[in-house]
Amino acid sequence: MIFREKQDCEEEAKKINLDESRYDQNTYMGRAKHFIQTTNPLNLFVSSRKLDDAKCLIQSYKCGTQLPEDTTENDLWKSKVLYDSAFHPDTGEKMMLIGRMSAQVPMNMLITGGMITFYKSTPAVIFWQWINQSFNAIVNYTNRSGDVVQTDKQILTSYAFATTGAVSTALGLNALVKKMPPLVGRLVPFAAVAAANCINIPMMRAQELKHGTPIFDANGNKLGYSKVAAQYGISQVILSRIAMALPGMVLTPVVLDYLEKRGTLCRYPWLALPTSLGVLGLCLTFATPLACAFFNQKASLPFARLENDLKVEVCKRYDDKIERVFFNKGL
């Protein structure tokens, strides 16, 4: 279908809602299809100019501005995918490259491979946990919910607490499993990552927990900021991140342990890292979008579950009865 005139655009706008995904976000399969596209690592190679063009096309379409004559419906959806992969859903700002969800597979493949391969020495544990939590801090901040602004001091404080907690967890677990079989030792990084996610994500999004995340009614009208919604969204993100890491960080140690028992790694020790990267890459390619799809990014809560003072304030300003509120839970 070709859009030639503004009137045609306005008619088509009734059929296509580019504020929503192309796929039904109320079903797991719909969310999975959405995240398979937005977390695709190939999105990282799209030029900044092309991303800006995609944003411009989306905004023009929403405003009913005349589009280029050769623009098709498929072009709009492709631009929507690029927009979702690179721009923050609340602020509309372009996200830093390694903080985007499309960077999860390559970055986690390299970092997790290092954690699993070099898990024995204390310096290596400290280094790789520090690298991992630094990366996670960037991702958590980049994909935070809402428009709450953090100062540099708050960001650095949150980062320091999160990184210290992660490194301490890894070293403590390593000390406990020294006399256990090698496979248990190889699983320590996953346990450390899971525990660290419970520290890092809330710390890097502490402002949301303190001041609340923006909530909206079904029509997109901003109602205020809710701490309850922030807690609800952050807990879902933690579960998704742990599920994202689980397949690769559990299967990879099993494969390495098998190769070690067969003597393969003794004869060819250089195989450890490429094997880790290969298994992790395969697992993360599927686990990343499928774990993101566990929960709808546009989360919702019953109005009755909000904090009492917020409910009173909303009821004063709005005559219509609100049954549910909506918010971006982050990723």
C-alpha positions in Angstrom: 0.0 0.0 0.0 1.4 3.4 -1.0 0.6 6.6 1.0 0.4 9.6 -1.3 -1.6 12.2 0.4 -2.1 13.4 4.0 -5.7 12.2 3.9 -4.6 8.7 3.0 -2.2 8.8 6.0 -4.9 9.9 8.4 -7.2 7.1 7.2 -4.4 4.6 7.6 -3.5 5.9 11.0 -6.9 4.5 12.2 -5.6 1.1 11.2 -2.0 1.2 12.4 -1.2 2.3 16.0 2.5 2.8 16.0 2.4 3.4 19.8 1.9 -0.3 20.1 3.8 -3.3 18.8 2.9 -5.0 15.6 2.2 -8.2 17.6 -0.3 -8.8 20.4 1.5 -7.9 23.6 -1.2 -9.6 25.7 0.1 -13.0 24.5 3.5 -14.6 25.1 4.0 -15.4 21.5 3.2 -11.8 20.5 5.8 -10.5 23.0 8.4 -13.0 21.9 8.0 -12.0 18.2 8.4 -8.3 19.3 11.5 -8.9 21.3 13.1 -11.2 18.7 13.1 -8.2 16.4 14.1 -5.5 18.9 16.9 -7.5 20.5 18.4 -8.6 17.2 22.2 -7.9 17.4 22.1 -6.7 13.8 20.3 -3.6 14.9 23.6 -2.5 16.4 25.0 -2.0 12.9 22.3 0.4 11.8 23.8 3.8 11.3 22.8 6.8 13.5 21.4 8.6 10.5 19.1 5.6 9.6 17.9 5.5 13.2 17.0 9.2 13.1 15.3 8.7 9.7 13.2 5.9 11.2 12.2 8.1 14.2 11.3 11.0 11.8 9.2 8.7 9.7 7.3 7.4 12.8 6.7 10.8 14.1 5.6 12.1 10.8 3.1 9.3 10.4 1.7 9.9 13.9 1.3 13.6 13.2 -0.5 12.9 9.9 2.3 14.6 7.9 2.6 13.6 4.2 5.1 10.8 3.8 7.4 10.0 0.9 5.4 8.6 -2.0 7.1 5.2 -2.0 6.5 4.6 1.7 4.7 1.3 2.4 3.1 -0.1 5.5 6.0 -2.6 5.8 8.4 0.4 5.8 6.5 1.9 8.8 6.8 -1.4 10.8 10.5 -1.7 9.9 11.1 1.8 11.1 9.1 1.0 14.3 11.4 -1.9 15.0 14.5 0.3 14.6 12.9 3.0 16.8 12.0 0.5 19.5 15.5 -0.9 19.5 17.4 2.4 19.9 15.1 5.0 21.5 13.8 5.1 25.1 10.0 4.5 25.1 9.3 7.2 27.7 11.8 9.9 27.0 12.3 9.3 23.2 16.1 9.8 23.7 18.5 7.7 21.7 20.0 5.1 24.1 23.8 4.5 24.3 24.9 1.7 22.1 26.0 -1.0 24.6 23.0 -0.2 26.8 20.5 -1.3 24.2 18.8 -4.7 24.5 20.2 -5.5 21.0 23.7 -5.5 22.6 22.7 -8.1 25.2 23.7 -11.2 23.1 27.2 -10.1 22.0 28.1 -8.4 25.2 26.8 -11.1 27.5 28.4 -13.8 25.4 31.9 -12.3 25.8 31.5 -11.3 29.5 29.8 -14.5 30.6 32.3 -16.6 28.6 35.1 -14.9 30.6 33.4 -15.5 33.9 32.8 -19.2 33.3 36.2 -19.9 31.7 38.3 -18.0 34.3 36.4 -18.9 37.4 39.3 -20.2 39.6 41.6 -17.3 40.5 40.5 -14.5 42.7 41.8 -11.7 40.5 39.9 -13.2 37.5 36.7 -13.4 39.5 37.0 -9.8 40.6 37.8 -8.6 37.1 35.0 -10.4 35.3 32.4 -9.7 38.0 33.4 -6.0 37.9 33.1 -6.0 34.1 29.8 -7.8 34.2 28.2 -5.5 36.8 29.6 -2.4 35.1 27.8 -3.5 31.9 24.6 -4.4 33.8 24.7 -1.0 35.5 24.8 0.7 32.0 21.9 -1.6 30.8 19.8 -1.0 33.9 20.2 2.8 33.7 19.7 2.9 29.9 16.5 0.8 30.1 15.1 2.4 33.3 11.4 3.1 33.5 10.0 6.6 33.3 11.5 10.0 33.3 13.0 10.3 36.8 16.4 12.0 36.6 19.4 10.8 38.6 22.3 13.0 39.6 25.9 11.8 38.9 26.4 11.3 42.6 23.4 9.0 42.9 24.4 7.0 39.8 28.0 6.5 41.1 26.7 5.6 44.6 24.3 3.0 43.1 27.0 1.6 40.9 29.5 1.3 43.7 27.0 -0.6 46.0 25.9 -2.9 43.2 29.4 -3.8 42.0 30.7 -4.3 45.5 27.7 -6.6 46.3 28.3 -8.6 43.1 32.0 -9.1 43.6 31.5 -10.0 47.3 28.8 -12.6 46.4 31.1 -14.2 43.8 34.1 -14.4 46.1 32.0 -15.7 49.0 30.5 -18.5 46.9 33.9 -19.4 45.5 35.3 -19.8 49.0 32.4 -22.1 49.9 32.7 -24.5 46.9 36.5 -24.8 46.8 36.3 -28.5 47.9 33.3 -29.3 45.7 33.4 -30.9 42.2 34.6 -28.6 39.4 31.1 -28.4 37.9 29.8 -26.7 41.1 32.6 -24.2 40.8 31.7 -23.5 37.2 28.1 -22.8 38.3 29.2 -20.1 40.8 29.1 -17.3 38.2 25.4 -17.9 37.6 24.6 -17.9 41.3 26.6 -14.7 41.6 24.9 -13.1 38.6 21.5 -14.0 39.9 22.2 -12.6 43.4 23.8 -9.5 41.8 20.8 -8.8 39.7 18.8 -8.6 42.9 21.2 -5.8 44.0 22.2 -4.1 40.8 18.8 -3.5 39.3 17.1 -1.9 42.3 20.2 0.1 43.1 20.5 1.5 39.6 16.8 2.3 39.6 16.7 3.6 43.2 15.2 6.9 42.1 12.1 5.1 40.8 11.7 3.2 44.1 12.1 6.5 46.0 10.0 8.8 43.9 7.9 6.4 41.8 7.5 5.6 38.1 5.1 7.5 35.8 1.7 5.8 35.5 -1.0 6.4 32.9 -4.6 5.7 32.3 -5.9 3.6 29.4 -5.9 6.7 27.2 -2.3 7.6 27.9 -3.0 10.4 30.3 -0.3 10.8 33.0 -1.8 10.3 36.5 1.3 10.7 38.6 4.2 8.7 40.0 3.8 5.4 41.9 6.3 3.6 44.1 4.1 0.5 44.1 4.3 0.4 40.3 8.1 0.8 40.4 8.4 -2.1 42.8 6.2 -4.3 40.7 8.1 -3.5 37.5 11.5 -3.9 38.9 10.7 -7.3 40.4 9.6 -8.4 36.9 12.8 -7.2 35.4 14.9 -9.0 37.9 13.1 -12.3 37.1 13.5 -11.8 33.4 17.2 -11.0 33.7 17.9 -14.2 35.8 15.9 -16.3 33.3 17.9 -14.7 30.5 21.2 -15.8 32.0 20.1 -19.2 33.2 20.3 -21.4 30.0 23.7 -20.3 28.9 25.3 -20.1 32.4 24.1 -23.6 33.3 24.4 -25.4 30.0 27.9 -24.1 29.3 29.5 -25.4 32.6 27.9 -28.8 31.9 29.5 -28.9 28.4 32.9 -27.7 29.8 32.7 -30.2 32.6 32.0 -33.0 30.1 34.9 -32.0 27.9 37.2 -31.8 31.0 36.3 -35.3 32.2 36.9 -36.7 28.7 40.3 -35.1 28.7 39.6 -32.9 25.7 40.4 -29.7 27.6 43.6 -31.2 28.9 44.8 -31.9 25.4 43.4 -28.7 23.9 43.1 -26.1 26.7 42.6 -23.3 24.2 39.2 -24.9 23.4 37.6 -23.7 26.7 37.0 -20.1 25.7 35.6 -20.7 22.1 33.4 -23.5 23.4 32.0 -21.2 26.1 31.4 -18.5 23.6 29.7 -20.8 21.1 27.3 -22.4 23.6 26.6 -19.0 25.2 26.0 -17.4 21.9 23.5 -20.1 20.9 21.7 -19.9 24.2 21.6 -16.1 24.5 20.3 -15.7 21.0 17.0 -17.4 22.0 17.0 -16.8 25.8 17.3 -13.0 25.5 14.1 -12.3 23.6 12.2 -15.2 25.2 13.0 -14.0 28.7 12.2 -10.4 27.9 8.8 -11.7 26.7 7.9 -13.1 30.1 6.2 -9.9 31.0 4.6 -7.1 29.0 6.8 -4.0 28.9 3.7 -1.9 29.2 2.8 -3.3 32.6 -0.4 -2.6 34.4 -1.8 -2.7 37.9 -5.3 -2.5 39.4 -6.0 1.1 40.5 -6.9 -0.2 44.0 -3.3 -1.5 44.5 -1.7 2.0 44.3 -0.6 3.9 47.4 -3.5 5.6 49.2 -2.3 9.2 48.9 -1.9 8.7 45.1 -5.3 7.3 44.8 -6.8 10.2 46.6 -4.9 12.7 44.5 -6.0 11.0 41.2 -9.6 10.8 42.3 -9.6 14.5 43.0 -8.4 15.4 39.5 -10.3 12.8 37.4 -14.0 12.2 37.5 -13.9 9.0 35.4 -13.5 5.8 37.4 -10.1 4.3 36.7 -9.8 0.5 37.0 -6.2 -0.1 35.9 -3.1 2.0 35.5 -0.3 1.4 33.0 3.4 2.1 33.1 6.7 1.1 31.4 8.4 -1.5 33.6 11.7 -1.1 31.9 13.8 -4.0 30.5 
